[in-house]
Amino acid sequence: MKLDTITYKGFPVEALKTAFTAVHDPKDWKAPILCNVLGEHVALVCAAIEYYTATEPTVELVMQANRISYTIRAIGYRQGPAGDH
């Protein structure tokens, strides 16, 4: 099976990789994750975190003056069930 045909929760693995790269700690991809994203990116970022860390992120609505965004948190791969404990 070619990598470009693999999907997770409807997203191609390449899109998951791009999203995960944008939100994880570049010095330690296994570290906890904390990021803010716009609504149209929530599903993709959550799927990417689940795919790469085997953890379930939490999502919190953030309302500012003229902008709505979401804070996404995850314990990260290291602290998750698949981590190197």
Helices and strands as residue ranges (DSSP letters): G 3-5, E 7-8, E 11-12, H 13-23, E 33-37, G 39-41, H 42-53, E 58-64, E 67-74
